[in-house]
Amino acid sequence: MYMRKYETEGQFIVAICDKDIIGKKFKEGELVLKLDEGFYRGSEACEDEVKEALLCATIANIAGEKAIACAVDCGCIDTENIIFIQGIPHAQMVRI
């Protein structure tokens, strides 16, 4: 997985994407999922690193089966909040 971290105005944002789908665009109906390398490609991260970052994040954008599985496993997202665009799972998380 690729993980990119952003810190801005008191927010810790993470963008996490499976390696095999980064740089691709998926469309289904009116929904578009563009996995832009400029946004998602940070450093390669293992499951433990991803889970640790998600637990600290205030905002997260997560795409791909492996990335979503990490987010579900650490309790950051619920399965009913996952959408699928051309079969690709995607979720966003905001902690308030």
CNS distance restraints for C-alpha pairs under 8 A (distance, minus, plus):
assign (resid   1 and name CA) (resid  16 and name CA) 6.87 0.50 0.50
assign (resid   1 and name CA) (resid  17 and name CA) 5.67 0.50 0.50
assign (resid   1 and name CA) (resid  18 and name CA) 4.43 0.50 0.50
assign (resid   1 and name CA) (resid  19 and name CA) 5.01 0.50 0.50
assign (resid   1 and name CA) (resid  44 and name CA) 5.65 0.50 0.50
assign (resid   1 and name CA) (resid  45 and name CA) 5.60 0.50 0.50
assign (resid   1 and name CA) (resid  46 and name CA) 6.82 0.50 0.50
assign (resid   1 and name CA) (resid  66 and name CA) 7.43 0.50 0.50
assign (resid   1 and name CA) (resid  67 and name CA) 6.81 0.50 0.50
assign (resid   2 and name CA) (resid  16 and name CA) 5.71 0.50 0.50
assign (resid   2 and name CA) (resid  17 and name CA) 5.40 0.50 0.50
assign (resid   2 and name CA) (resid  18 and name CA) 6.28 0.50 0.50
assign (resid   2 and name CA) (resid  19 and name CA) 6.10 0.50 0.50
assign (resid   2 and name CA) (resid  40 and name CA) 6.64 0.50 0.50
assign (resid   2 and name CA) (resid  41 and name CA) 5.50 0.50 0.50
assign (resid   2 and name CA) (resid  42 and name CA) 5.72 0.50 0.50
assign (resid   2 and name CA) (resid  43 and name CA) 5.58 0.50 0.50
assign (resid   2 and name CA) (resid  44 and name CA) 4.55 0.50 0.50
assign (resid   2 and name CA) (resid  45 and name CA) 5.84 0.50 0.50
assign (resid   3 and name CA) (resid  14 and name CA) 6.77 0.50 0.50
assign (resid   3 and name CA) (resid  15 and name CA) 5.61 0.50 0.50
assign (resid   3 and name CA) (resid  16 and name CA) 4.52 0.50 0.50
assign (resid   3 and name CA) (resid  17 and name CA) 6.66 0.50 0.50
assign (resid   3 and name CA) (resid  40 and name CA) 6.30 0.50 0.50
assign (resid   3 and name CA) (resid  41 and name CA) 6.30 0.50 0.50
assign (resid   3 and name CA) (resid  42 and name CA) 5.01 0.50 0.50
assign (resid   3 and name CA) (resid  43 and name CA) 5.62 0.50 0.50
assign (resid   3 and name CA) (resid  44 and name CA) 6.25 0.50 0.50
assign (resid   3 and name CA) (resid  45 and name CA) 6.17 0.50 0.50
assign (resid   3 and name CA) (resid  50 and name CA) 7.21 0.50 0.50
assign (resid   4 and name CA) (resid  14 and name CA) 5.69 0.50 0.50
assign (resid   4 and name CA) (resid  15 and name CA) 5.22 0.50 0.50
assign (resid   4 and name CA) (resid  16 and name CA) 6.62 0.50 0.50
assign (resid   4 and name CA) (resid  39 and name CA) 7.28 0.50 0.50
assign (resid   4 and name CA) (resid  40 and name CA) 5.70 0.50 0.50
assign (resid   4 and name CA) (resid  41 and name CA) 6.04 0.50 0.50
assign (resid   4 and name CA) (resid  42 and name CA) 4.11 0.50 0.50
assign (resid   4 and name CA) (resid  43 and name CA) 6.47 0.50 0.50
assign (resid   5 and name CA) (resid  12 and name CA) 7.23 0.50 0.50
assign (resid   5 and name CA) (resid  13 and name CA) 5.79 0.50 0.50
assign (resid   5 and name CA) (resid  14 and name CA) 4.60 0.50 0.50
assign (resid   5 and name CA) (resid  15 and name CA) 6.55 0.50 0.50
assign (resid   5 and name CA) (resid  42 and name CA) 7.39 0.50 0.50
assign (resid   6 and name CA) (resid  11 and name CA) 7.98 0.50 0.50
assign (resid   6 and name CA) (resid  12 and name CA) 5.91 0.50 0.50
assign (resid   6 and name CA) (resid  13 and name CA) 4.95 0.50 0.50
assign (resid   6 and name CA) (resid  14 and name CA) 6.23 0.50 0.50
assign (resid   7 and name CA) (resid  11 and name CA) 5.64 0.50 0.50
assign (resid   7 and name CA) (resid  12 and name CA) 4.74 0.50 0.50
assign (resid   7 and name CA) (resid  13 and name CA) 6.19 0.50 0.50
assign (resid   8 and name CA) (resid  12 and name CA) 6.75 0.50 0.50
assign (resid   8 and name CA) (resid  13 and name CA) 7.99 0.50 0.50
assign (resid  11 and name CA) (resid  57 and name CA) 7.65 0.50 0.50
assign (resid  11 and name CA) (resid  58 and name CA) 5.91 0.50 0.50
assign (resid  11 and name CA) (resid  59 and name CA) 7.32 0.50 0.50
assign (resid  12 and name CA) (resid  56 and name CA) 7.38 0.50 0.50
assign (resid  12 and name CA) (resid  57 and name CA) 5.01 0.50 0.50
assign (resid  12 and name CA) (resid  58 and name CA) 5.34 0.50 0.50
assign (resid  12 and name CA) (resid  59 and name CA) 6.50 0.50 0.50
assign (resid  13 and name CA) (resid  57 and name CA) 5.62 0.50 0.50
assign (resid  13 and name CA) (resid  58 and name CA) 6.06 0.50 0.50
assign (resid  13 and name CA) (resid  59 and name CA) 4.73 0.50 0.50
assign (resid  13 and name CA) (resid  60 and name CA) 5.58 0.50 0.50
assign (resid  14 and name CA) (resid  53 and name CA) 7.15 0.50 0.50
assign (resid  14 and name CA) (resid  54 and name CA) 7.13 0.50 0.50
assign (resid  14 and name CA) (resid  57 and name CA) 6.47 0.50 0.50
assign (resid  14 and name CA) (resid  59 and name CA) 6.53 0.50 0.50
assign (resid  14 and name CA) (resid  60 and name CA) 4.82 0.50 0.50
assign (resid  14 and name CA) (resid  61 and name CA) 6.47 0.50 0.50
assign (resid  15 and name CA) (resid  39 and name CA) 7.08 0.50 0.50
assign (resid  15 and name CA) (resid  40 and name CA) 5.30 0.50 0.50
assign (resid  15 and name CA) (resid  60 and name CA) 5.75 0.50 0.50
assign (resid  15 and name CA) (resid  61 and name CA) 4.81 0.50 0.50
assign (resid  15 and name CA) (resid  62 and name CA) 6.01 0.50 0.50
assign (resid  16 and name CA) (resid  40 and name CA) 6.11 0.50 0.50
assign (resid  16 and name CA) (resid  50 and name CA) 7.66 0.50 0.50
assign (resid  16 and name CA) (resid  60 and name CA) 7.65 0.50 0.50
assign (resid  16 and name CA) (resid  61 and name CA) 6.25 0.50 0.50
assign (resid  16 and name CA) (resid  62 and name CA) 4.84 0.50 0.50
assign (resid  16 and name CA) (resid  63 and name CA) 6.34 0.50 0.50
assign (resid  16 and name CA) (resid  67 and name CA) 6.28 0.50 0.50
assign (resid  17 and name CA) (resid  21 and name CA) 7.33 0.50 0.50
assign (resid  17 and name CA) (resid  22 and name CA) 6.39 0.50 0.50
assign (resid  17 and name CA) (resid  35 and name CA) 7.70 0.50 0.50
assign (resid  17 and name CA) (resid  40 and name CA) 6.28 0.50 0.50
assign (resid  17 and name CA) (resid  41 and name CA) 7.81 0.50 0.50
assign (resid  17 and name CA) (resid  62 and name CA) 5.94 0.50 0.50
assign (resid  17 and name CA) (resid  63 and name CA) 4.81 0.50 0.50
assign (resid  17 and name CA) (resid  64 and name CA) 5.80 0.50 0.50
assign (resid  17 and name CA) (resid  67 and name CA) 6.01 0.50 0.50
assign (resid  18 and name CA) (resid  22 and name CA) 6.55 0.50 0.50
assign (resid  18 and name CA) (resid  63 and name CA) 6.60 0.50 0.50
assign (resid  18 and name CA) (resid  64 and name CA) 5.04 0.50 0.50
assign (resid  18 and name CA) (resid  65 and name CA) 7.11 0.50 0.50
assign (resid  18 and name CA) (resid  66 and name CA) 6.25 0.50 0.50
assign (resid  18 and name CA) (resid  67 and name CA) 6.02 0.50 0.50
assign (resid  21 and name CA) (resid  35 and name CA) 7.36 0.50 0.50
assign (resid  21 and name CA) (resid  64 and name CA) 7.19 0.50 0.50
assign (resid  22 and name CA) (resid  35 and name CA) 5.37 0.50 0.50
assign (resid  22 and name CA) (resid  36 and name CA) 6.71 0.50 0.50
assign (resid  22 and name CA) (resid  37 and name CA) 6.15 0.50 0.50
assign (resid  22 and name CA) (resid  40 and name CA) 7.30 0.50 0.50
assign (resid  22 and name CA) (resid  41 and name CA) 7.48 0.50 0.50
assign (resid  23 and name CA) (resid  34 and name CA) 7.38 0.50 0.50
assign (resid  23 and name CA) (resid  35 and name CA) 5.16 0.50 0.50
assign (resid  23 and name CA) (resid  36 and name CA) 5.02 0.50 0.50
assign (resid  23 and name CA) (resid  37 and name CA) 5.15 0.50 0.50
assign (resid  24 and name CA) (resid  34 and name CA) 6.21 0.50 0.50
assign (resid  24 and name CA) (resid  35 and name CA) 5.53 0.50 0.50
assign (resid  24 and name CA) (resid  36 and name CA) 7.13 0.50 0.50
assign (resid  25 and name CA) (resid  32 and name CA) 7.21 0.50 0.50
assign (resid  25 and name CA) (resid  33 and name CA) 5.70 0.50 0.50
assign (resid  25 and name CA) (resid  34 and name CA) 4.32 0.50 0.50
assign (resid  25 and name CA) (resid  35 and name CA) 6.10 0.50 0.50
assign (resid  26 and name CA) (resid  32 and name CA) 5.76 0.50 0.50
assign (resid  26 and name CA) (resid  33 and name CA) 5.06 0.50 0.50
assign (resid  26 and name CA) (resid  34 and name CA) 6.33 0.50 0.50
assign (resid  26 and name CA) (resid  85 and name CA) 6.30 0.50 0.50
assign (resid  26 and name CA) (resid  86 and name CA) 6.10 0.50 0.50
assign (resid  26 and name CA) (resid  88 and name CA) 7.87 0.50 0.50
assign (resid  27 and name CA) (resid  31 and name CA) 5.72 0.50 0.50
assign (resid  27 and name CA) (resid  32 and name CA) 4.45 0.50 0.50
assign (resid  27 and name CA) (resid  33 and name CA) 6.29 0.50 0.50
assign (resid  27 and name CA) (resid  85 and name CA) 6.20 0.50 0.50
assign (resid  27 and name CA) (resid  86 and name CA) 6.37 0.50 0.50
assign (resid  28 and name CA) (resid  32 and name CA) 6.55 0.50 0.50
assign (resid  28 and name CA) (resid  85 and name CA) 5.58 0.50 0.50
assign (resid  28 and name CA) (resid  86 and name CA) 5.87 0.50 0.50
assign (resid  31 and name CA) (resid  85 and name CA) 6.95 0.50 0.50
assign (resid  32 and name CA) (resid  85 and name CA) 7.31 0.50 0.50
assign (resid  33 and name CA) (resid  85 and name CA) 6.93 0.50 0.50
assign (resid  35 and name CA) (resid  39 and name CA) 7.60 0.50 0.50
assign (resid  35 and name CA) (resid  40 and name CA) 6.78 0.50 0.50
assign (resid  35 and name CA) (resid  63 and name CA) 7.98 0.50 0.50
assign (resid  36 and name CA) (resid  40 and name CA) 6.18 0.50 0.50
assign (resid  36 and name CA) (resid  41 and name CA) 7.88 0.50 0.50
assign (resid  37 and name CA) (resid  41 and name CA) 4.88 0.50 0.50
assign (resid  45 and name CA) (resid  49 and name CA) 5.79 0.50 0.50
assign (resid  45 and name CA) (resid  50 and name CA) 6.26 0.50 0.50
assign (resid  46 and name CA) (resid  50 and name CA) 6.29 0.50 0.50
assign (resid  47 and name CA) (resid  51 and name CA) 6.13 0.50 0.50
assign (resid  47 and name CA) (resid  70 and name CA) 6.34 0.50 0.50
assign (resid  48 and name CA) (resid  52 and name CA) 6.11 0.50 0.50
assign (resid  49 and name CA) (resid  53 and name CA) 6.20 0.50 0.50
assign (resid  50 and name CA) (resid  54 and name CA) 6.13 0.50 0.50
assign (resid  50 and name CA) (resid  67 and name CA) 7.77 0.50 0.50
assign (resid  50 and name CA) (resid  70 and name CA) 7.00 0.50 0.50
assign (resid  51 and name CA) (resid  55 and name CA) 6.18 0.50 0.50
assign (resid  51 and name CA) (resid  70 and name CA) 6.04 0.50 0.50
assign (resid  51 and name CA) (resid  71 and name CA) 6.60 0.50 0.50
assign (resid  51 and name CA) (resid  74 and name CA) 6.11 0.50 0.50
assign (resid  52 and name CA) (resid  56 and name CA) 6.58 0.50 0.50
assign (resid  53 and name CA) (resid  57 and name CA) 6.00 0.50 0.50
assign (resid  54 and name CA) (resid  60 and name CA) 7.06 0.50 0.50
assign (resid  54 and name CA) (resid  71 and name CA) 6.98 0.50 0.50
assign (resid  54 and name CA) (resid  76 and name CA) 6.85 0.50 0.50
assign (resid  55 and name CA) (resid  74 and name CA) 7.48 0.50 0.50
assign (resid  55 and name CA) (resid  76 and name CA) 6.92 0.50 0.50
assign (resid  57 and name CA) (resid  95 and name CA) 7.71 0.50 0.50
assign (resid  58 and name CA) (resid  93 and name CA) 7.62 0.50 0.50
assign (resid  58 and name CA) (resid  94 and name CA) 5.66 0.50 0.50
assign (resid  58 and name CA) (resid  95 and name CA) 4.87 0.50 0.50
assign (resid  58 and name CA) (resid  96 and name CA) 7.36 0.50 0.50
assign (resid  59 and name CA) (resid  92 and name CA) 7.41 0.50 0.50
assign (resid  59 and name CA) (resid  93 and name CA) 5.41 0.50 0.50
assign (resid  59 and name CA) (resid  94 and name CA) 4.52 0.50 0.50
assign (resid  59 and name CA) (resid  95 and name CA) 6.38 0.50 0.50
assign (resid  60 and name CA) (resid  92 and name CA) 5.52 0.50 0.50
assign (resid  60 and name CA) (resid  93 and name CA) 4.98 0.50 0.50
assign (resid  60 and name CA) (resid  94 and name CA) 6.66 0.50 0.50
assign (resid  61 and name CA) (resid  90 and name CA) 7.69 0.50 0.50
assign (resid  61 and name CA) (resid  91 and name CA) 6.23 0.50 0.50
assign (resid  61 and name CA) (resid  92 and name CA) 4.68 0.50 0.50
assign (resid  61 and name CA) (resid  93 and name CA) 6.68 0.50 0.50
assign (resid  62 and name CA) (resid  67 and name CA) 6.18 0.50 0.50
assign (resid  62 and name CA) (resid  68 and name CA) 6.21 0.50 0.50
assign (resid  62 and name CA) (resid  71 and name CA) 7.93 0.50 0.50
assign (resid  62 and name CA) (resid  90 and name CA) 5.67 0.50 0.50
assign (resid  62 and name CA) (resid  91 and name CA) 5.35 0.50 0.50
assign (resid  62 and name CA) (resid  92 and name CA) 6.14 0.50 0.50
assign (resid  63 and name CA) (resid  67 and name CA) 6.06 0.50 0.50
assign (resid  63 and name CA) (resid  68 and name CA) 6.30 0.50 0.50
assign (resid  63 and name CA) (resid  88 and name CA) 7.22 0.50 0.50
assign (resid  63 and name CA) (resid  89 and name CA) 5.85 0.50 0.50
assign (resid  63 and name CA) (resid  90 and name CA) 4.44 0.50 0.50
assign (resid  63 and name CA) (resid  91 and name CA) 6.63 0.50 0.50
assign (resid  64 and name CA) (resid  68 and name CA) 5.98 0.50 0.50
assign (resid  64 and name CA) (resid  88 and name CA) 5.91 0.50 0.50
assign (resid  64 and name CA) (resid  89 and name CA) 5.39 0.50 0.50
assign (resid  64 and name CA) (resid  90 and name CA) 6.51 0.50 0.50
assign (resid  65 and name CA) (resid  69 and name CA) 6.04 0.50 0.50
assign (resid  65 and name CA) (resid  88 and name CA) 7.26 0.50 0.50
assign (resid  65 and name CA) (resid  89 and name CA) 6.18 0.50 0.50
assign (resid  66 and name CA) (resid  70 and name CA) 6.39 0.50 0.50
assign (resid  67 and name CA) (resid  71 and name CA) 6.47 0.50 0.50
assign (resid  68 and name CA) (resid  72 and name CA) 6.18 0.50 0.50
assign (resid  68 and name CA) (resid  89 and name CA) 6.94 0.50 0.50
assign (resid  68 and name CA) (resid  90 and name CA) 7.07 0.50 0.50
assign (resid  68 and name CA) (resid  91 and name CA) 7.36 0.50 0.50
assign (resid  69 and name CA) (resid  73 and name CA) 5.93 0.50 0.50
assign (resid  70 and name CA) (resid  74 and name CA) 6.24 0.50 0.50
assign (resid  71 and name CA) (resid  75 and name CA) 6.25 0.50 0.50
assign (resid  71 and name CA) (resid  76 and name CA) 5.21 0.50 0.50
assign (resid  71 and name CA) (resid  77 and name CA) 5.78 0.50 0.50
assign (resid  72 and name CA) (resid  76 and name CA) 5.96 0.50 0.50
assign (resid  72 and name CA) (resid  77 and name CA) 5.20 0.50 0.50
assign (resid  72 and name CA) (resid  78 and name CA) 6.05 0.50 0.50
assign (resid  72 and name CA) (resid  79 and name CA) 6.80 0.50 0.50
assign (resid  76 and name CA) (resid  93 and name CA) 7.24 0.50 0.50
assign (resid  77 and name CA) (resid  81 and name CA) 6.80 0.50 0.50
assign (resid  77 and name CA) (resid  82 and name CA) 7.95 0.50 0.50
assign (resid  77 and name CA) (resid  91 and name CA) 7.62 0.50 0.50
assign (resid  77 and name CA) (resid  93 and name CA) 6.76 0.50 0.50
assign (resid  78 and name CA) (resid  82 and name CA) 7.32 0.50 0.50
assign (resid  81 and name CA) (resid  91 and name CA) 6.56 0.50 0.50
assign (resid  82 and name CA) (resid  89 and name CA) 6.26 0.50 0.50
assign (resid  82 and name CA) (resid  90 and name CA) 5.69 0.50 0.50
assign (resid  82 and name CA) (resid  91 and name CA) 5.00 0.50 0.50
assign (resid  83 and name CA) (resid  89 and name CA) 5.70 0.50 0.50
assign (resid  83 and name CA) (resid  90 and name CA) 5.41 0.50 0.50
assign (resid  83 and name CA) (resid  91 and name CA) 6.40 0.50 0.50
assign (resid  84 and name CA) (resid  88 and name CA) 5.11 0.50 0.50
assign (resid  84 and name CA) (resid  89 and name CA) 4.50 0.50 0.50
assign (resid  84 and name CA) (resid  90 and name CA) 6.16 0.50 0.50
assign (resid  85 and name CA) (resid  89 and name CA) 6.67 0.50 0.50
assign (resid  85 and name CA) (resid  90 and name CA) 7.62 0.50 0.50
